[in-house]
Amino acid sequence: MYITHENMATKQFKIGEYVVGGIIQVTTKKEEVEIKFNDYFTKETILSKTFSTNTNYARRNMVMFLEENGTSYYADKVMTWIESKVELETHSFFPNW
């Protein structure tokens, strides 16, 4: 399911028993990404977290949240979709490179 407004997109990943609740719902805005874990049958939100896209460790924090509540495989699938919708800050450990 896709819902798109100006700079906003929403997608549900119906995964099943491999993630908490069974469904990951992601909403992206220009400077914000909200990740929700919803119950497969009732659609109620079990876990929810909002991330700012302009922080140095935005990608790392999202991946950690997804992997803690699911698997690395599905975290990668969700992050691929998120990165196609918003631009995340990149952080370099080498300031002049």
LUMTORDREN-463455 format. One line per field, with one value per residue (C-alpha): residue number from 1; x negated, y, z. Coordinates in steps of 0.001 Angstrom, whole numbers, plus 500000, padded with zeros to 6 digits. Layout:
BEGIN
i	(NUM,...)
x	(X,...)
y	(Y,...)
z	(Z,...)
//
This chain:
BEGIN
i	(1,2,3,4,5,6,7,8,9,10,11,12,13,14,15,16,17,18,19,20,21,22,23,24,25,26,27,28,29,30,31,32,33,34,35,36,37,38,39,40,41,42,43,44,45,46,47,48,49,50,51,52,53,54,55,56,57,58,59,60,61,62,63,64,65,66,67,68,69,70,71,72,73,74,75,76,77,78,79,80,81,82,83,84,85,86,87,88,89,90,91,92,93,94,95,96,97)
x	(500000,498599,499950,498071,498540,496061,493047,494723,494972,496349,495847,496859,494659,496827,494146,495676,493942,490457,491172,492960,496669,496241,496533,494041,495583,493222,494163,491560,491642,488983,487110,488727,489294,491819,491554,494438,494798,498498,500430,501197,504847,506021,503738,503060,499651,497383,494162,493552,490549,489874,486428,485036,483362,480886,478958,475568,476649,480200,479606,477830,480588,483310,481471,480940,484648,485698,483217,484117,487752,487305,484553,481638,483102,486327,484467,482494,485682,487323,484184,483882,487399,486786,483600,485474,487908,485764,482173,480413,477467,474202,471533,467864,465270,462762,463790,461934,462798)
y	(500000,503393,506782,509726,513427,516154,514940,512088,508368,505449,501727,498625,495544,492519,490129,487821,486036,487373,490828,492073,492150,491008,494354,497189,500499,503254,506886,509192,512963,515375,515475,512642,508888,507093,503323,501405,497730,496832,493737,491532,490924,494017,496552,498193,499804,497808,499815,503185,505460,508638,509461,512750,512383,515193,513634,512008,508533,508441,505364,503467,504207,503072,499850,499108,499670,497429,494666,494675,494029,491883,490379,491918,490684,492654,495614,495791,495599,498411,500574,500179,501555,504384,505456,505572,508105,510371,511522,510560,512469,510684,510845,510608,509860,511727,515412,516427,513417)
z	(500000,498992,500050,498591,499251,498295,500283,502147,501434,503439,502949,504894,504897,505805,506984,509560,512417,511670,513108,516231,515437,511844,510025,509647,508574,507457,506848,505358,505297,504133,507456,509400,509215,511414,511826,513416,514242,513992,515030,512008,512891,514802,513038,516426,516888,519191,518812,517199,516813,514837,513464,512179,508775,509371,512259,511761,512826,511425,509265,512032,514551,512143,511314,515015,515767,512876,513731,517432,516532,513435,511324,509475,506179,506597,508082,504835,502719,504716,504660,500878,500513,503023,501244,497929,499450,501642,501741,504961,506392,505869,508504,507723,510337,508196,508126,504940,502766)
//
